[in-house]
């Protein structure tokens, strides 16, 4: 075996090779070695491309044999051209078959590359489109969007399809739960739905329905307690303004327990001061000016003290005013959150006199007005004859 250069590409190859491993041109039976200069070339060429010596091929072979002396002499005799005399150049040998084969191979390679590149960009574009569709669908709360993704992306990654399917099933369950909550119409069912599905698209509607239910309950009771409960449960509720207005109206009409206690305390202080004949305590229980006191308009504290001293006759040893628990209290708004209270009640006056073992009792019907400061601003008494 000898190493030669490929006549086509010039790559060093074995003279036993069937084809050139570099360019693919056929070697076996297709080459010859010039006896004149030793150049290896294709045997279908008439002249050596190096020295232009005429080609002599005895038989097809891919083995290059050295010529014998007799063959050399015959070659020399047959050739009229001296090795030192240049031979006129001839046209380049035709290698159309080889070139066509090479062109076909190159065309196949180019076609394969083009197909590969096309497929790459196609799959890349398809993957990008699927990724965008997945990103959009996984954030959606619309079952139609999720189902459209599954229908249009049958060959999407399995993990993507599983995620979308799971979300679709979850949304369907949410819709079923919402339908059940609506049918029940109860606050409990709606609250349970909101607790289990805090991110549902129906959460706003559910809150609205709960707000409406609580407001209806508050209005049915129409008490300060029920209205305040609504405000506590719905700080930013839809009926906050209505609730505050209703509370204000109720406060303007309804005497609350603490208001009743204040009114009674003021009246007791007044009559206990009379029982103990305490001028200072008596004066502190009335307003500086009373609109009316026992028929006298614009009465002063001094007028009230005078009344107390007047009813204590010289023979009276003890006096006790007992207030009956029959208060009827009305209230009237006289300013912003300021109220005046009109009270109607009965009282029994018991008097003990000197030398009299009997206790004298008299019954009175009393009307009084208590101002926002808790002071008596008007009073009248009517004796009840029995």
DOTI-925739 format. One record per residue: residue in one letter; x, y, z of N, C-alpha, C in turn. Coordinates in steps of 0.1 Angstrom, whole numbers, padded with zeros to 4 digits, always signed. Example, Ala and Ser with C-alpha at 12.3 -4.5 7.8 and 13.67 -1.06 7.14 Angstrom:
2
a+0132-0057+0078+0123-0045+0078+0132-0033+0078 s+0128-0022+0071+0137-0011+0071+0129+0000+0079 
This chain:
386
x+0009-0012+0000+0000+0000+0000+0009+0012+0000 x+0005+0022-0008+0012+0035-0009+0003+0047-0007 x+0009+0058-0002+0001+0070+0000+0002+0079-0012 x-0010+0083-0017-0010+0092-0029-0018+0104-0025 x-0018+0113-0034-0027+0125-0033-0039+0123-0041 x-0051+0126-0036-0063+0125-0043-0063+0135-0055 x-0065+0130-0068-0065+0139-0079-0075+0150-0079 x-0086+0148-0071-0097+0158-0070-0094+0168-0060 x-0091+0164-0047-0090+0174-0036-0076+0176-0031 x-0067+0167-0035-0053+0168-0031-0050+0163-0017 x-0060+0156-0011-0059+0150+0003-0051+0137+0001 x-0041+0135+0011-0033+0123+0011-0042+0111+0015 x-0042+0101+0006-0051+0089+0008-0043+0076+0005 x-0048+0065+0008-0042+0052+0004-0046+0049-0010 x-0036+0043-0017-0039+0039-0031-0048+0027-0032 x-0051+0021-0021-0060+0010-0020-0075+0015-0018 x-0077+0028-0015-0090+0033-0011-0100+0032-0023 x-0112+0028-0020-0122+0027-0031-0127+0041-0035 x-0129+0050-0026-0132+0064-0028-0124+0073-0019 x-0123+0085-0022-0116+0095-0013-0125+0098-0001 x-0120+0096+0011-0128+0098+0023-0131+0113+0025 x-0124+0122+0018-0126+0136+0020-0136+0142+0011 x-0135+0139-0003-0144+0145-0012-0153+0135-0018 x-0151+0122-0016-0160+0112-0021-0158+0107-0036 x-0148+0112-0042-0146+0109-0056-0140+0094-0057 x-0145+0087-0067-0141+0073-0069-0126+0072-0073 x-0119+0063-0066-0105+0061-0068-0102+0048-0075 x-0108+0037-0071-0105+0024-0076-0108+0023-0091 x-0097+0019-0099-0099+0018-0113-0100+0031-0121 x-0098+0042-0114-0100+0055-0121-0087+0064-0121 x-0076+0059-0116-0064+0067-0116-0052+0060-0122 x-0043+0068-0125-0030+0063-0132-0019+0072-0127 x-0007+0066-0127+0005+0074-0123+0014+0076-0136 x+0017+0089-0138+0025+0092-0150+0039+0086-0149 x+0042+0079-0160+0056+0072-0160+0066+0083-0162 x+0063+0094-0167+0073+0104-0170+0077+0112-0157 x+0066+0117-0150+0069+0126-0138+0064+0121-0125 x+0056+0109-0125+0051+0104-0113+0038+0110-0108 x+0032+0119-0115+0019+0125-0111+0008+0115-0112 x-0001+0115-0101-0012+0106-0101-0024+0115-0106 x-0032+0109-0116-0043+0116-0121-0053+0106-0126 x-0065+0111-0130-0075+0102-0135-0072+0097-0149 x-0074+0084-0151-0070+0077-0163-0078+0080-0175 x-0089+0088-0173-0097+0092-0185-0091+0105-0192 x-0080+0110-0186-0074+0122-0192-0063+0117-0202 x-0063+0124-0213-0054+0120-0224-0039+0123-0221 x-0037+0133-0213-0023+0138-0210-0022+0140-0195 x-0009+0138-0191-0006+0141-0177-0008+0156-0174 x-0015+0160-0164-0018+0174-0162-0005+0181-0157 x+0005+0174-0154+0018+0180-0149+0028+0182-0160 x+0031+0171-0167+0042+0171-0178+0036+0170-0192 x+0023+0168-0193+0016+0166-0205+0021+0154-0213 x+0026+0144-0206+0029+0132-0213+0017+0124-0216 x+0017+0117-0227+0005+0110-0231+0002+0099-0221 x-0011+0097-0218-0016+0087-0209-0015+0073-0215 x-0010+0063-0208-0009+0049-0213-0015+0040-0202 x-0026+0034-0204-0033+0026-0195-0034+0012-0200 x-0028+0002-0194-0029-0012-0199-0042-0018-0195 x-0046-0016-0182-0059-0022-0178-0063-0014-0165 x-0077-0015-0163-0082-0007-0152-0077-0013-0139 x-0071-0004-0131-0066-0009-0118-0064+0003-0108 x-0065+0000-0096-0062+0011-0087-0048+0010-0081 x-0040+0000-0087-0027-0002-0082-0017+0005-0092 x-0008+0012-0087+0002+0019-0095+0014+0011-0095 x+0018+0005-0107+0030-0003-0109+0041+0005-0116 x+0052+0002-0112+0064+0008-0119+0066+0001-0132 x+0068+0008-0143+0071+0002-0156+0084-0005-0157 x+0084-0016-0165+0096-0024-0167+0104-0016-0177 x+0117-0021-0179+0126-0013-0188+0121-0015-0202 x+0115-0026-0206+0110-0028-0220+0098-0019-0222 x+0089-0018-0212+0078-0010-0213+0082+0005-0214 x+0092+0008-0206+0097+0022-0207+0103+0025-0220 x+0110+0015-0226+0116+0018-0239+0105+0020-0250 x+0095+0011-0249+0084+0012-0258+0077+0025-0257 x+0075+0029-0244+0069+0042-0242+0077+0053-0249 x+0090+0052-0247+0098+0063-0252+0098+0063-0268 x+0098+0050-0274+0097+0049-0288+0084+0054-0294 x+0073+0051-0286+0060+0055-0291+0058+0070-0290 x+0064+0076-0281+0062+0090-0279+0072+0098-0286 x+0067+0107-0296+0076+0115-0304+0081+0127-0296 x+0075+0129-0285+0079+0141-0277+0090+0139-0268 x+0100+0147-0268+0111+0146-0259+0106+0151-0245 x+0111+0145-0234+0108+0150-0221+0111+0164-0219 x+0121+0169-0226+0125+0183-0224+0118+0193-0233 x+0110+0187-0243+0104+0196-0252+0089+0198-0247 x+0085+0210-0246+0071+0212-0241+0061+0208-0251 x+0050+0203-0246+0039+0199-0255+0028+0209-0254 x+0023+0212-0266+0013+0223-0266+0001+0219-0257 x-0003+0228-0249-0014+0225-0240-0027+0221-0246 x-0033+0212-0240-0046+0207-0245-0057+0212-0236 x-0069+0210-0241-0081+0215-0232-0081+0206-0220 x-0087+0212-0209-0088+0204-0196-0097+0192-0198 x-0093+0181-0192-0101+0169-0193-0115+0171-0187 x-0124+0164-0193-0138+0165-0189-0140+0156-0177 x-0147+0161-0166-0150+0153-0155-0165+0156-0151 x-0173+0156-0161-0188+0159-0159-0194+0150-0150 x-0191+0137-0151-0198+0127-0142-0194+0130-0127 x-0182+0132-0125-0177+0135-0111-0184+0148-0106 x-0184+0158-0114-0189+0171-0110-0204+0170-0107 x-0211+0162-0116-0226+0160-0113-0228+0153-0100 x-0220+0143-0097-0222+0136-0085-0219+0145-0073 x-0209+0153-0074-0206+0162-0063-0217+0172-0061 x-0222+0177-0072-0233+0187-0071-0245+0181-0065 x-0248+0169-0068-0260+0162-0062-0258+0161-0047 x-0246+0157-0043-0243+0155-0029-0244+0168-0021 x-0239+0179-0028-0239+0192-0021-0254+0197-0020 x-0262+0194-0031-0276+0198-0031-0283+0191-0020 x-0280+0178-0018-0287+0170-0007-0283+0176+0006 x-0271+0180+0008-0266+0185+0021-0273+0199+0023 x-0274+0207+0013-0280+0220+0015-0295+0219+0018 x-0301+0209+0010-0316+0207+0013-0318+0202+0027 x-0309+0193+0032-0310+0188+0045-0309+0199+0056 x-0299+0208+0053-0297+0219+0062-0309+0229+0062 x-0314+0232+0050-0326+0240+0050-0338+0234+0057 x-0340+0221+0055-0351+0215+0062-0349+0215+0077 x-0336+0212+0081-0334+0213+0095-0336+0226+0101 x-0331+0237+0095-0333+0250+0100-0348+0254+0100 x-0355+0250+0089-0370+0253+0089-0377+0246+0100 x-0374+0233+0102-0380+0226+0113-0377+0232+0126 x-0365+0236+0128-0361+0242+0141-0369+0255+0144 x-0370+0264+0134-0377+0276+0136-0392+0273+0138 x-0397+0263+0130-0411+0260+0132-0414+0255+0146 x-0406+0246+0150-0409+0240+0164-0406+0251+0174 x-0396+0260+0172-0394+0270+0182-0405+0280+0182 x-0411+0284+0171-0422+0293+0170-0434+0286+0177 x-0436+0273+0174-0447+0266+0180-0446+0265+0195 x-0434+0263+0200-0432+0262+0214-0434+0276+0221 x-0430+0287+0214-0432+0300+0220-0447+0303+0220 x-0454+0300+0210-0468+0302+0209-0476+0294+0221 x-0471+0282+0222-0478+0274+0233-0474+0279+0247 x-0462+0284+0249-0458+0290+0262-0466+0302+0265 x-0468+0311+0255-0476+0323+0257-0491+0319+0260 x-0496+0309+0253-0510+0305+0255-0511+0299+0269 x-0501+0292+0274-0502+0286+0287-0501+0297+0298 x-0492+0306+0296-0491+0317+0306-0504+0325+0307 x-0510+0327+0296-0523+0334+0297-0534+0326+0303 x-0535+0313+0300-0546+0305+0304-0544+0302+0319 x-0532+0300+0325-0530+0296+0338-0534+0307+0348 x-0535+0320+0343-0539+0331+0351-0553+0334+0350 x-0560+0328+0341-0574+0331+0338-0584+0324+0347 x-0595+0330+0350-0605+0324+0358-0617+0320+0350 x-0615+0321+0336-0626+0318+0327-0624+0303+0322 x-0634+0294+0325-0632+0281+0321-0631+0279+0306 x-0637+0288+0298-0637+0288+0284-0622+0290+0279 x-0615+0299+0285-0601+0301+0281-0593+0289+0283 x-0595+0282+0295-0587+0270+0298-0590+0259+0289 x-0603+0257+0286-0607+0246+0276-0602+0249+0262 x-0601+0261+0258-0596+0265+0245-0581+0261+0244 x-0574+0264+0255-0560+0260+0255-0558+0245+0253 x-0566+0237+0260-0565+0222+0259-0568+0218+0245 x-0578+0224+0239-0583+0220+0226-0572+0223+0215 x-0566+0235+0217-0556+0239+0206-0542+0235+0209 x-0539+0229+0220-0525+0225+0223-0525+0210+0227 x-0529+0201+0218-0529+0187+0222-0516+0181+0224 x-0505+0187+0218-0492+0181+0219-0483+0190+0229 x-0490+0198+0237-0482+0206+0247-0476+0197+0257 x-0466+0202+0264-0459+0195+0275-0470+0189+0285 x-0468+0177+0289-0478+0171+0298-0480+0179+0311 x-0469+0184+0316-0471+0192+0329-0480+0204+0327 x-0479+0210+0315-0487+0222+0312-0502+0217+0311 x-0505+0207+0304-0518+0202+0302-0524+0198+0316 x-0516+0192+0324-0520+0187+0337-0524+0199+0346 x-0516+0210+0345-0518+0222+0353-0531+0229+0349 x-0533+0230+0336-0545+0236+0331-0558+0228+0334 x-0557+0215+0333-0568+0206+0336-0572+0207+0351 x-0561+0207+0359-0564+0208+0374-0571+0221+0377 x-0566+0232+0371-0573+0245+0373-0587+0246+0368 x-0589+0240+0356-0602+0239+0350-0612+0232+0360 x-0607+0220+0365-0616+0213+0374-0619+0221+0387 x-0609+0228+0392-0611+0236+0404-0621+0247+0401 x-0620+0254+0389-0630+0264+0386-0644+0259+0385 x-0645+0247+0379-0658+0241+0378-0664+0238+0391 x-0656+0233+0401-0660+0231+0414-0665+0244+0421 x-0657+0255+0419-0661+0268+0424-0674+0272+0419 x-0677+0270+0406-0690+0274+0400-0701+0266+0407 x-0698+0253+0409-0709+0244+0415-0712+0249+0429 x-0701+0252+0437-0703+0257+0451-0710+0270+0451 x-0707+0279+0441-0714+0292+0440-0729+0290+0437 x-0732+0281+0428-0746+0278+0425-0753+0273+0437 x-0747+0265+0445-0753+0259+0457-0756+0270+0467 x-0746+0279+0468-0747+0290+0478-0758+0300+0474 x-0760+0302+0461-0770+0311+0456-0784+0305+0459 x-0785+0292+0456-0798+0285+0458-0802+0286+0472 x-0793+0283+0481-0796+0283+0495-0800+0297+0500 x-0793+0308+0495-0797+0321+0499-0794+0325+0514 x-0786+0316+0520-0784+0319+0535-0770+0325+0537 x-0769+0333+0547-0757+0340+0550-0746+0329+0554 x-0750+0319+0560-0740+0308+0564-0734+0302+0552 x-0742+0299+0542-0737+0293+0530-0728+0302+0522 x-0731+0315+0522-0723+0325+0515-0710+0327+0522 x-0710+0328+0535-0698+0329+0543-0689+0317+0541 x-0694+0305+0541-0687+0293+0539-0680+0293+0525 x-0688+0298+0515-0682+0298+0501-0671+0308+0501 x-0672+0320+0507-0661+0329+0507-0648+0324+0514 x-0651+0317+0524-0639+0311+0532-0632+0301+0524 x-0639+0293+0516-0633+0282+0508-0627+0287+0495 x-0633+0298+0490-0628+0303+0477-0626+0318+0477 x-0615+0322+0485-0613+0337+0487-0609+0344+0474 x-0604+0337+0464-0600+0343+0451-0610+0341+0440 x-0622+0337+0443-0632+0334+0433-0636+0347+0426 x-0641+0346+0414-0646+0358+0407-0659+0362+0412 x-0666+0354+0420-0679+0357+0426-0678+0363+0440 x-0665+0365+0445-0663+0370+0459-0670+0383+0461 x-0670+0392+0452-0676+0405+0453-0691+0404+0455 x-0697+0396+0446-0711+0394+0446-0715+0387+0459 x-0707+0378+0464-0710+0371+0477-0710+0381+0488 x-0700+0390+0489-0700+0400+0499-0712+0409+0499 x-0716+0413+0486-0728+0421+0485-0740+0415+0491 x-0742+0402+0488-0754+0395+0493-0753+0394+0508 x-0742+0391+0514-0741+0390+0529-0744+0404+0535 x-0739+0415+0529-0741+0428+0533-0756+0431+0533 x-0763+0427+0522-0777+0429+0521-0785+0422+0532 x-0781+0409+0534-0788+0401+0544-0787+0407+0558 x-0775+0412+0562-0773+0418+0575-0780+0431+0576 x-0781+0439+0566-0788+0451+0566-0803+0449+0568 x-0808+0439+0561-0822+0436+0562-0826+0432+0576 x-0817+0424+0582-0819+0419+0596-0819+0431+0606 x-0809+0440+0604-0808+0452+0612-0821+0461+0611 x-0826+0463+0599-0838+0471+0598-0850+0464+0603 x-0851+0451+0603-0862+0444+0608-0863+0446+0623 x-0852+0445+0630-0851+0448+0645-0853+0463+0648 x-0846+0471+0640-0847+0485+0641-0844+0490+0655 x-0833+0485+0661-0828+0489+0674-0814+0495+0672 x-0810+0502+0683-0796+0507+0682-0786+0496+0682 x-0789+0485+0690-0780+0474+0690-0779+0467+0677 x-0790+0465+0670-0789+0458+0657-0782+0466+0646 x-0785+0479+0647-0778+0488+0637-0763+0489+0640 x-0760+0490+0652-0745+0491+0656-0738+0478+0652 x-0745+0466+0654-0740+0453+0650-0737+0453+0635 x-0746+0459+0627-0743+0460+0612-0730+0468+0610 x-0729+0479+0616-0717+0488+0614-0704+0480+0618 x-0705+0473+0629-0693+0465+0633-0689+0454+0624 x-0699+0448+0617-0696+0437+0608-0692+0442+0594 x-0697+0454+0591-0695+0460+0577-0690+0474+0578 x-0677+0475+0582-0671+0489+0584-0672+0497+0571 x-0670+0490+0559-0671+0497+0547-0684+0492+0539 x-0694+0489+0546-0706+0483+0540-0713+0493+0531 x-0723+0487+0523-0730+0495+0514-0741+0504+0521 x-0744+0501+0533-0755+0508+0540-0750+0515+0553 x-0737+0518+0553-0731+0525+0565-0738+0538+0567 x-0740+0546+0557-0746+0559+0558-0761+0558+0563 x-0768+0548+0557-0782+0546+0561-0782+0541+0576 x-0772+0533+0580-0772+0528+0594-0770+0540+0604 x-0760+0549+0600-0758+0560+0609-0770+0570+0610 x-0776+0571+0599-0788+0580+0599-0799+0574+0608 x-0801+0561+0606-0811+0554+0614-0808+0554+0629 x-0795+0553+0632-0791+0553+0646-0794+0567+0652 x-0791+0577+0644-0793+0591+0649-0808+0593+0651 x-0817+0589+0642-0831+0590+0644-0836+0583+0656 x-0831+0571+0658-0835+0563+0670-0831+0570+0683 x-0819+0575+0683-0814+0582+0695-0823+0594+0698 x-0828+0600+0687-0836+0612+0689-0850+0609+0694 x-0854+0596+0693-0867+0592+0698-0867+0583+0710 x-0856+0575+0711-0856+0565+0721-0847+0569+0733 x-0852+0568+0745-0844+0571+0757-0836+0558+0760 x-0824+0560+0760-0815+0549+0763-0814+0547+0779 x-0809+0535+0782-0809+0532+0797-0800+0541+0804 x-0789+0545+0798-0780+0555+0805-0787+0569+0806 x-0795+0572+0797-0802+0585+0797-0813+0585+0808 x-0820+0574+0809-0830+0572+0820-0824+0573+0833 x-0812+0566+0835-0805+0567+0848-0801+0581+0851 x-0797+0589+0842-0792+0602+0844-0804+0611+0849 x-0816+0609+0842-0828+0617+0845-0832+0614+0860 x-0833+0601+0863-0837+0597+0876-0828+0602+0887 x-0815+0601+0884-0805+0606+0894-0807+0621+0897 x-0810+0629+0886-0812+0643+0888-0824+0646+0897 x-0835+0639+0895-0847+0641+0903-0845+0636+0917 x-0838+0625+0919-0836+0621+0933-0827+0630+0941 x-0817+0636+0934-0808+0646+0940-0817+0658+0945 x-0826+0662+0937-0834+0674+0940-0843+0671+0952 x-0850+0659+0953-0859+0657+0964-0852+0652+0976 x-0840+0646+0975-0832+0642+0987-0827+0655+0993 x-0823+0665+0985-0819+0677+0991-0830+0684+0999 x-0842+0683+0994-0853+0689+1002-0855+0681+1015 x-0854+0667+1014-0856+0659+1026-0846+0663+1036 x-0833+0665+1032-0823+0669+1042-0821+0684+1044 x-0830+0691+1037-0830+0706+1038-0816+0711+1036 x-0810+0706+1024-0796+0710+1020-0797+0720+1009 x-0795+0733+1012-0797+0743+1002-0786+0742+0991 x-0774+0739+0995-0763+0738+0985-0765+0727+0975 x-0769+0715+0980-0771+0703+0972-0783+0706+0963 x-0793+0713+0968-0805+0716+0961-0802+0725+0949 x-0794+0735+0952-0790+0745+0942-0782+0739+0930 x-0774+0728+0934-0766+0722+0924-0774+0712+0915 x-0787+0710+0918-0795+0700+0911-0803+0707+0900 x-0803+0721+0900-0812+0728+0891-0803+0737+0882 x-0809+0741+0871-0801+0750+0862-0801+0764+0868 x-0792+0772+0863-0791+0786+0869-0804+0794+0867 x-0811+0792+0856-0823+0798+0853-0833+0787+0848 x-0844+0786+0855-0855+0776+0851-0865+0783+0843 x-0869+0777+0832-0879+0783+0823-0892+0785+0831 x-0895+0775+0840-0907+0776+0848-0905+0768+0860 x-0909+0773+0872-0908+0765+0884-0920+0768+0892 x-0929+0757+0893-0941+0758+0901-0950+0771+0896 x-0950+0773+0883-0958+0784+0878-0950+0797+0876 x-0938+0798+0882-0931+0811+0880-0921+0809+0869 x-0922+0818+0859-0913+0817+0847-0899+0823+0851 x-0889+0818+0844-0876+0823+0846-0872+0824+0861 x-0874+0813+0867-0871+0812+0882-0856+0810+0883 x-0851+0814+0895-0836+0813+0898-0835+0802+0908 x-0822+0799+0911-0819+0789+0922-0824+0794+0935 x-0824+0807+0937-0829+0813+0950-0844+0810+0951 x-0851+0811+0940-0865+0808+0941-0868+0793+0945 x-0859+0784+0941-0861+0770+0944-0858+0768+0959 x-0848+0775+0964-0844+0774+0979-0856+0780+0987 x-0861+0791+0982-0873+0797+0989-0884+0787+0990 x-0887+0780+0979-0898+0770+0979-0895+0760+0990 x-0883+0755+0992-0880+0745+1002-0882+0750+1016 x-0878+0762+1018-0880+0768+1032-0894+0771+1035 x-0902+0773+1024-0916+0777+1026-0924+0765+1030 x-0921+0753+1025-0929+0741+1028-0925+0735+1041 x-0914+0739+1047-0911+0734+1060-0917+0744+1071 x-0929+0740+1075-0936+0748+1086-0928+0746+1099 x-0932+0754+1108-0925+0754+1121-0928+0741+1129 x-0939+0735+1127-0943+0723+1134-0939+0710+1127 x-0932+0711+1115-0928+0699+1108-0914+0695+1114 x-0914+0682+1118-0902+0677+1124-0894+0668+1113 x-0901+0663+1104-0895+0655+1093-0903+0655+1081 x-0896+0655+1069-0903+0654+1056-0895+0644+1047 x-0903+0636+1040-0897+0627+1031-0905+0626+1018 x-0898+0628+1007-0904+0627+0994-0900+0613+0988 x-0910+0605+0985-0907+0592+0979-0911+0592+0965 x-0902+0589+0955-0905+0590+0941-0909+0576+0937 x-0921+0575+0931-0926+0562+0925-0919+0559+0912 x-0918+0547+0910-0910+0542+0898-0920+0541+0886 x-0926+0553+0883-0936+0553+0872-0932+0564+0862 x-0919+0565+0859-0914+0576+0850-0918+0573+0836 x-0923+0584+0830-0926+0585+0815-0917+0596+0810 x-0907+0592+0802-0897+0601+0797-0898+0602+0782 x-0898+0614+0777-0897+0618+0763-0884+0626+0761 x-0879+0625+0749-0867+0633+0746-0869+0641+0734 x-0861+0652+0733-0862+0661+0722-0848+0666+0719 x-0844+0665+0706-0831+0670+0702-0831+0685+0702 x-0821+0691+0709-0821+0706+0710-0807+0711+0704 x-0800+0702+0699-0787+0705+0692-0780+0693+0687 x-0769+0694+0681-0762+0683+0675-0758+0673+0686 x-0766+0661+0686-0764+0651+0697-0766+0656+0711 x-0775+0667+0712-0779+0672+0725-0794+0670+0727 x-0798+0665+0738-0812+0662+0740-0817+0668+0753 x-0830+0671+0753-0837+0676+0765-0848+0665+0768 x-0850+0663+0781-0859+0652+0786-0870+0657+0794 x-0882+0653+0790-0895+0657+0797-0900+0645+0805 x-0901+0646+0818-0904+0635+0827-0918+0638+0833 x-0926+0627+0834-0939+0628+0841-0939+0616+0851 x-0940+0619+0864-0940+0608+0874-0948+0612+0886 x-0950+0603+0895-0957+0606+0907-0948+0605+0919 x-0952+0612+0930-0944+0612+0942-0953+0613+0954 x-0948+0607+0965-0956+0608+0978-0948+0616+0988 x-0954+0626+0993-0948+0634+1004-0953+0630+1017 x-0944+0626+1026-0948+0622+1040-0942+0632+1050 x-0951+0637+1059-0947+0648+1068-0951+0643+1082 x-0941+0645+1091-0943+0643+1105-0943+0657+1113 x-0953+0658+1122-0955+0671+1128-0953+0669+1144 x-0951+0680+1150-0949+0680+1165-0962+0677+1171 x-0961+0667+1181-0973+0663+1189-0983+0655+1181 x-0980+0652+1168-0990+0644+1160-0983+0630+1158 x-0989+0620+1162-0983+0606+1160-0986+0601+1146 x-0995+0607+1140-0999+0602+1126-0989+0609+1116 x-0986+0601+1106-0977+0607+1095-0987+0611+1084 x-0986+0623+1080-0994+0628+1069-0988+0625+1056 x-0996+0619+1047-0992+0616+1033-1000+0623+1023 x-0993+0629+1013-0999+0635+1002-0993+0630+0989 x-1001+0629+0978-0996+0624+0965-0996+0635+0955 x-0985+0636+0948-0984+0646+0938-0980+0640+0924 x-0986+0646+0914-0981+0643+0900-0972+0654+0896 x-0960+0650+0892-0949+0660+0889-0945+0659+0875 x-0942+0670+0869-0937+0671+0856-0924+0679+0857 x-0913+0674+0850-0900+0681+0851-0893+0680+0837 x-0885+0690+0835-0876+0690+0823-0862+0690+0827 x-0854+0681+0821-0840+0679+0824-0832+0684+0812 x-0823+0693+0814-0815+0698+0802-0804+0688+0799 x-0797+0690+0787-0786+0681+0783-0775+0680+0794 x-0774+0690+0803-0764+0689+0814-0768+0681+0826 x-0781+0676+0825-0786+0668+0836-0791+0676+0848 x-0795+0689+0845-0800+0698+0855-0815+0700+0852 x-0822+0702+0863-0836+0705+0862-0838+0719+0857 x-0845+0720+0845-0847+0734+0840-0862+0738+0840 x-0871+0729+0845-0885+0733+0846-0891+0722+0855 x-0902+0727+0863-0909+0717+0872-0922+0723+0876 x-0932+0713+0876-0945+0717+0881-0951+0705+0889 x-0959+0708+0899-0965+0698+0908-0980+0700+0909 x-0987+0689+0909-1001+0689+0910-1005+0679+0921 x-1012+0684+0931-1016+0676+0942-1028+0667+0938 x-1027+0654+0941-1038+0645+0937-1046+0642+0950 x-1059+0646+0948-1068+0644+0959-1074+0630+0960 x-1074+0624+0971-1078+0610+0972-1091+0610+0981 
